[in-house]
Amino acid sequence: MSSTEFLTRRPIAHRGLHDERARRMENSPSAFEAACLRDFAIELDVQLSADNMAIVFHDETLDRLTDQTGPLAGRTAAELGRVKLGDTSDLIPTLAETFALIDGRVPVVVEMKDNGPRNIALAGAVAADLAGYAGPAAVMSFAHDLLSAFRDTDSAVPLGLTAEGIGTPAFVEHEKALAQSISFVSYHVKALPNPFVARVREELGLPVITWTVRTPEDVAATRDYADQMTFEGFDPDI
């Protein structure tokens, strides 16, 4: 298997196989376990705690997904680990805890969220957790400085660009990311087809995954113009 073949083998569950009706919140241990049981790859998000630990959580603040308020970055990993996700028994996990749960059963795609001046620390924390993980994994980000910071860790884990947009200004910015020796691209499905994605696949031979696929039209666009989908809200096996 090539270094990135695991990215395209199976559909990728966006923030895990979450379903609030089944009490599985996004980016939760329950959503990750459900994805593993269905043999879906997992996409997840990471932010940095106050004590420089990689935390699996999408938002900058706790307000939307918990009964707490305020910035995630203002709390330590131990404090965050006592916060429930929604009205469930799941607690906010660290990236290391999440890797221990998944344990190589399915591929993991880690999206590093832009933490501004703390991006170097975030990239270092993610790389450190990956250094002790033997399962198939990849890392990606919208933020070019995060890509550069992760590359500077000398991690051998495949690195990808998360991107969106149509038009020359967007494509010029995306081309700059190619200098980071990226191994794949994750592109907004609503922006397909476009010349940048075509060049990445046809000229550079890199795989393209799409985000976030929710409709039959999104599925069709992925099949026509990309190599695998990051999905949400439906069962891609049906």
C-alpha positions in Angstrom: 0.0 0.0 0.0 1.3 3.5 -0.9 1.8 6.1 1.8 -1.6 7.7 1.1 -3.6 4.8 -0.3 -5.4 4.4 3.0 -7.0 7.8 2.4 -9.1 6.6 -0.5 -9.9 3.0 0.5 -13.1 3.8 2.4 -15.4 6.8 2.9 -14.2 9.2 5.7 -16.7 10.0 8.5 -16.7 13.7 9.1 -15.9 14.3 12.8 -16.6 10.6 13.3 -19.9 8.8 12.6 -21.9 11.3 14.7 -25.6 11.3 15.1 -27.2 13.4 17.8 -30.4 11.3 17.7 -28.3 8.4 18.7 -26.5 10.5 21.3 -23.2 10.5 19.4 -21.8 14.0 19.3 -19.3 15.2 16.7 -15.7 14.5 17.5 -16.7 12.2 20.4 -15.4 8.8 21.5 -18.9 7.3 20.7 -18.8 8.7 17.1 -15.2 7.4 16.6 -16.2 3.9 17.9 -19.2 3.8 15.6 -17.0 4.7 12.6 -14.6 1.9 13.6 -17.4 -0.6 13.8 -18.5 0.3 10.3 -14.9 0.4 8.9 -15.2 4.0 7.9 -12.0 6.2 8.1 -12.3 9.1 10.5 -11.8 12.8 10.1 -11.4 14.8 13.3 -10.4 18.3 14.4 -7.7 19.4 16.9 -7.2 22.6 19.0 -4.6 23.4 21.6 -5.3 23.4 25.3 -3.9 25.9 27.8 -1.1 23.4 28.7 -0.2 22.7 25.0 -2.0 19.4 24.6 -3.8 18.4 21.3 -7.5 18.3 22.1 -10.1 16.8 19.7 -12.6 19.6 19.3 -13.8 21.7 16.3 -14.7 25.1 17.8 -12.6 27.7 19.4 -15.1 28.0 22.2 -17.0 25.5 24.3 -20.4 27.2 23.9 -22.0 25.2 21.0 -21.1 21.7 22.0 -21.1 21.7 25.8 -22.9 23.3 28.7 -19.7 25.4 29.4 -18.7 28.7 27.9 -15.5 30.5 26.9 -12.4 29.6 24.9 -11.1 26.1 24.8 -7.6 27.5 24.9 -8.2 28.9 28.3 -8.4 25.4 29.9 -6.0 22.6 30.5 -6.4 19.2 29.0 -7.4 17.8 32.5 -10.1 20.5 32.9 -11.4 19.8 29.4 -11.4 16.1 30.0 -14.1 16.7 32.7 -16.5 18.5 30.2 -19.4 16.6 28.7 -20.2 16.8 25.1 -23.8 17.8 24.8 -26.3 15.8 26.8 -24.2 12.6 26.7 -21.7 10.8 28.9 -18.8 11.5 26.4 -16.1 13.8 27.6 -13.8 16.0 25.5 -10.9 13.7 24.5 -7.3 14.4 23.9 -5.8 13.3 20.6 -3.7 10.8 22.4 -6.8 9.3 24.1 -8.5 9.2 20.7 -5.6 7.3 19.1 -5.7 4.8 22.0 -9.4 4.3 21.3 -9.1 3.9 17.5 -5.9 1.8 17.9 -5.2 1.5 14.1 -8.6 -0.1 13.3 -9.3 2.6 10.6 -7.4 5.5 9.1 -7.5 8.8 10.9 -7.3 12.2 9.2 -6.4 15.0 11.7 -7.4 18.5 10.7 -5.3 21.1 12.7 -7.5 24.2 13.3 -5.9 27.6 13.0 -4.7 28.6 16.5 -2.9 31.7 15.3 0.3 32.5 17.3 0.1 29.0 18.9 0.3 27.1 15.6 3.9 26.0 16.1 2.9 24.5 19.5 -0.2 22.9 18.0 1.8 21.3 15.2 4.4 20.1 17.7 1.7 18.6 20.0 0.1 16.7 17.1 3.4 15.4 15.8 4.3 14.2 19.3 1.1 12.2 19.6 1.5 10.8 16.1 5.1 9.7 16.9 3.7 7.1 19.3 0.9 5.9 17.0 1.3 2.9 14.7 -2.1 3.2 12.8 -2.7 4.8 9.4 -2.9 8.5 9.8 -2.6 11.8 8.0 -2.6 15.5 9.0 -4.1 18.5 7.1 -4.9 22.2 7.6 -6.2 25.3 5.8 -3.4 27.3 7.5 -0.2 27.4 5.5 1.9 28.3 8.6 0.5 25.2 10.3 1.5 23.1 7.3 5.0 24.6 7.5 5.2 24.1 11.3 4.2 20.5 11.0 6.7 19.9 8.2 9.4 21.3 10.5 8.7 18.6 13.0 10.2 16.1 10.5 7.2 13.8 11.0 6.8 11.2 8.3 3.0 11.3 8.5 1.4 12.4 5.2 0.5 16.1 5.2 -2.4 17.6 3.2 -3.9 21.0 2.3 -7.6 21.6 3.2 -8.9 24.1 0.7 -11.9 25.8 -0.9 -12.7 28.5 -3.4 -13.0 29.0 -7.1 -11.0 31.6 -9.1 -7.4 32.7 -9.6 -6.8 34.3 -6.2 -7.8 31.1 -4.4 -5.8 28.9 -6.8 -2.7 31.0 -6.4 -2.8 30.6 -2.7 -3.3 26.9 -2.9 -0.3 26.6 -5.3 1.9 28.1 -2.5 1.0 25.1 -0.3 2.5 22.7 -2.8 5.9 23.9 -1.7 5.2 22.3 1.7 5.6 18.9 0.0 2.0 18.0 0.6 0.8 14.4 -0.1 -2.9 15.1 -0.7 -5.6 17.7 -0.9 -9.0 17.9 0.8 -11.3 20.2 -1.2 -14.8 21.6 -0.7 -17.1 19.5 -2.8 -19.2 22.4 -3.9 -16.2 23.9 -5.7 -15.7 21.0 -8.0 -14.6 20.7 -10.8 -11.8 23.2 -10.9 -8.4 23.5 -12.5 -6.4 23.3 -9.3 -7.9 20.0 -8.3 -7.5 18.6 -11.8 -3.8 19.6 -11.8 -3.2 18.0 -8.4 -4.7 14.7 -9.5 -3.6 14.6 -13.2 -0.2 16.3 -13.2 1.0 15.7 -9.6 -0.7 12.4 -9.1 -1.9 13.2 -5.6 -5.2 12.0 -4.2 -8.0 14.4 -3.6 -10.7 13.9 -0.9 -13.8 16.1 -0.6 -15.5 17.8 2.2 -18.3 17.8 3.4 -20.5 15.4 1.3 -24.1 15.4 2.4 -26.2 15.0 -0.8 -26.4 12.7 -3.8 -25.1 15.6 -5.9 -22.0 15.8 -3.7 -21.5 12.1 -4.0 -21.6 12.3 -7.8 -19.2 15.3 -7.8 -16.7 13.3 -5.7 -17.0 10.3 -8.0 -16.4 12.4 -11.1 -13.7 14.8 -9.9 -12.0 13.4 -6.7 -10.9 10.1 -5.1 -12.8 9.8 -1.9 -15.4 11.7 0.2 -15.6 13.0 3.7 -19.3 12.5 4.5 -21.9 13.4 7.0 -25.5 12.7 7.7 -26.1 9.6 5.5 -24.8 6.0 5.0 -22.4 5.9 2.0 -22.7 2.1 1.9 -26.4 2.2 1.1 
